[in-house]
Amino acid sequence: MVNARAYISSNFSKAFLTIFLPFFLIISLVYLVKISSLTAQIHITFGELVLLYFYSVPDIIFYTLPISFVAALANVLVKLSTDNELIALYALGLASKKILGGLRILGFLFSILLLTISFLGMPLSKQFYSAFKEDKKAEAKLNIVAGKLGQKFGEYYVYVKNKKENDFHDIVIYNRTDKNDEQFFAAKKGNLHKQKNTTSFLLTDGYGYTYGKDKMQQAKYQTFEVYDKVKKNNFHFQGILDFWREAKKDKGKLHKLLFYIFVSLIPLISVYLVAAFTMINPRYQSQNTFVVIFGTVLLFYALASSLQKWGTFPLLFAAIAFTSLLGRWLFHKRVVRYF
């Protein structure tokens, strides 16, 4: 029995890797295109692009692994059936339930892995991803480009004629403080200063005008410092427990939690359902591998999508119980009663 279980598990591992790796690479390309689109908003280096990709790896694994498991399971059982290897095991006195034992253990381990990724890896990676984007957007706001109109520094509009690294030349700053009052400053030179959470623009050798409805004031200055007083949207990083504790009040996060749980359990609760249609006698039954894979994946993800939109914990338990009992009933009716 141990050798038969090891043999089936070995065949499953080969089939799984054959399906999972190409699928993983295809989805990775989709995520890389998505990450590359960020360059339209922020400037990122190749190293930062790779870092963002690694932040996306938990998502990629989570969405590719359940489908790969179902496909590998269906393929390996159909192959063993059509090669008459399952018939040989039945002839040796091994019941179909015992033959399926090793695959049930694999399904359990895959579900544990998915639960770990969804409850630990994905919340952390998503927060790292969001924090990185916020930091890069904040840097982009301070990245003043020479010769470009409409750039903002805090509440001020800035135009720079020439720029060399962090040194600016021929600078114009405009600010409208309210409906009737406006400010206009010009300087020959300027520098950006960053200190802790404060950023300022130091202007040198210039003049300024402040004018309103009834008066206008003119000033000439040697140095003039403009501060960025716009409130920064600093990303608030949450611990795992705090992140999921919000599901008590946030329905969106609750539905996401239910979706993650159900999808994570697909490898465990799909074993009997897939086996019911793929452990066949090739002399009397035809194999429909693609139909089984498509139907099983469609059923599970339709239920998962419903939980993501309208789910509650009672509905989650009902969905798990329904799919588990359906799989066991079909397996007993189509396989166990004969083998």
Secondary structure in CASP SS format (residue, H / E / C, confidence):
PFRMAT SS
TARGET T0000
AUTHOR 0000-0000-0000
METHOD secondary structure of the structure
MODEL  1
M C 1.00
V H 1.00
N H 1.00
A H 1.00
R H 1.00
A H 1.00
Y H 1.00
I H 1.00
S H 1.00
S H 1.00
N H 1.00
F H 1.00
S H 1.00
K H 1.00
A H 1.00
F H 1.00
L H 1.00
T H 1.00
I H 1.00
F H 1.00
L H 1.00
P H 1.00
F H 1.00
F H 1.00
L H 1.00
I H 1.00
I H 1.00
S H 1.00
L H 1.00
V H 1.00
Y H 1.00
L H 1.00
V H 1.00
K H 1.00
I H 1.00
S H 1.00
S H 1.00
L H 1.00
T H 1.00
A H 1.00
Q C 1.00
I C 1.00
H C 1.00
I C 1.00
T C 1.00
F H 1.00
G H 1.00
E H 1.00
L H 1.00
V H 1.00
L H 1.00
L H 1.00
Y H 1.00
F H 1.00
Y H 1.00
S H 1.00
V H 1.00
P H 1.00
D H 1.00
I H 1.00
I H 1.00
F H 1.00
Y H 1.00
T H 1.00
L H 1.00
P H 1.00
I H 1.00
S H 1.00
F H 1.00
V H 1.00
A H 1.00
A H 1.00
L H 1.00
A H 1.00
N H 1.00
V H 1.00
L H 1.00
V H 1.00
K H 1.00
L H 1.00
S H 1.00
T H 1.00
D C 1.00
N C 1.00
E H 1.00
L H 1.00
I H 1.00
A H 1.00
L H 1.00
Y H 1.00
A H 1.00
L C 1.00
G C 1.00
L C 1.00
A C 1.00
S H 1.00
K H 1.00
K H 1.00
I H 1.00
L C 1.00
G H 1.00
G H 1.00
L H 1.00
R H 1.00
I H 1.00
L H 1.00
G H 1.00
F H 1.00
L H 1.00
F H 1.00
S H 1.00
I H 1.00
L H 1.00
L H 1.00
L H 1.00
T H 1.00
I H 1.00
S H 1.00
F H 1.00
L H 1.00
G H 1.00
M H 1.00
P H 1.00
L H 1.00
S H 1.00
K H 1.00
Q H 1.00
F H 1.00
Y H 1.00
S H 1.00
A H 1.00
F H 1.00
K H 1.00
E H 1.00
D H 1.00
K H 1.00
K H 1.00
A H 1.00
E H 1.00
A H 1.00
K H 1.00
L C 1.00
N C 1.00
I C 1.00
V C 1.00
A C 1.00
G C 1.00
K C 1.00
L C 1.00
G C 1.00
Q E 1.00
K E 1.00
F E 1.00
G C 1.00
E C 1.00
Y E 1.00
Y E 1.00
V E 1.00
Y E 1.00
V E 1.00
K E 1.00
N E 1.00
K E 1.00
K E 1.00
E C 1.00
N C 1.00
D E 1.00
F E 1.00
H E 1.00
D E 1.00
I E 1.00
V E 1.00
I E 1.00
Y E 1.00
N E 1.00
R E 1.00
T C 1.00
D C 1.00
K C 1.00
N C 1.00
D C 1.00
E E 1.00
Q E 1.00
F E 1.00
F E 1.00
A E 1.00
A E 1.00
K E 1.00
K E 1.00
G E 1.00
N E 1.00
L E 1.00
H E 1.00
K E 1.00
Q E 1.00
K C 1.00
N C 1.00
T E 1.00
T E 1.00
S E 1.00
F E 1.00
L E 1.00
L E 1.00
T E 1.00
D E 1.00
G E 1.00
Y E 1.00
G E 1.00
Y E 1.00
T E 1.00
Y E 1.00
G C 1.00
K C 1.00
D C 1.00
K C 1.00
M E 1.00
Q E 1.00
Q E 1.00
A E 1.00
K E 1.00
Y E 1.00
Q E 1.00
T E 1.00
F E 1.00
E E 1.00
V E 1.00
Y E 1.00
D C 1.00
K C 1.00
V C 1.00
K C 1.00
K C 1.00
N C 1.00
N C 1.00
F C 1.00
H C 1.00
F C 1.00
Q C 1.00
G C 1.00
I H 1.00
L H 1.00
D H 1.00
F H 1.00
W H 1.00
R H 1.00
E H 1.00
A H 1.00
K H 1.00
K C 1.00
D C 1.00
K H 1.00
G H 1.00
K H 1.00
L H 1.00
H H 1.00
K H 1.00
L H 1.00
L H 1.00
F H 1.00
Y H 1.00
I H 1.00
F H 1.00
V H 1.00
S H 1.00
L C 1.00
I H 1.00
P H 1.00
L H 1.00
I H 1.00
S C 1.00
V H 1.00
Y H 1.00
L H 1.00
V H 1.00
A H 1.00
A H 1.00
F H 1.00
T H 1.00
M C 1.00
I C 1.00
N C 1.00
P C 1.00
R C 1.00
Y C 1.00
Q C 1.00
S C 1.00
Q C 1.00
N C 1.00
T H 1.00
F H 1.00
V H 1.00
V H 1.00
I H 1.00
F H 1.00
G H 1.00
T H 1.00
V H 1.00
L H 1.00
L H 1.00
F H 1.00
Y H 1.00
A H 1.00
L H 1.00
A H 1.00
S H 1.00
S H 1.00
L H 1.00
Q H 1.00
K H 1.00
W H 1.00
G C 1.00
T C 1.00
F H 1.00
P H 1.00
L H 1.00
L H 1.00
F H 1.00
A H 1.00
A H 1.00
I H 1.00
A H 1.00
F H 1.00
T H 1.00
S H 1.00
L H 1.00
L H 1.00
G H 1.00
R H 1.00
W H 1.00
L H 1.00
F H 1.00
H H 1.00
K H 1.00
R H 1.00
V H 1.00
V H 1.00
R C 1.00
Y C 1.00
F C 1.00
END
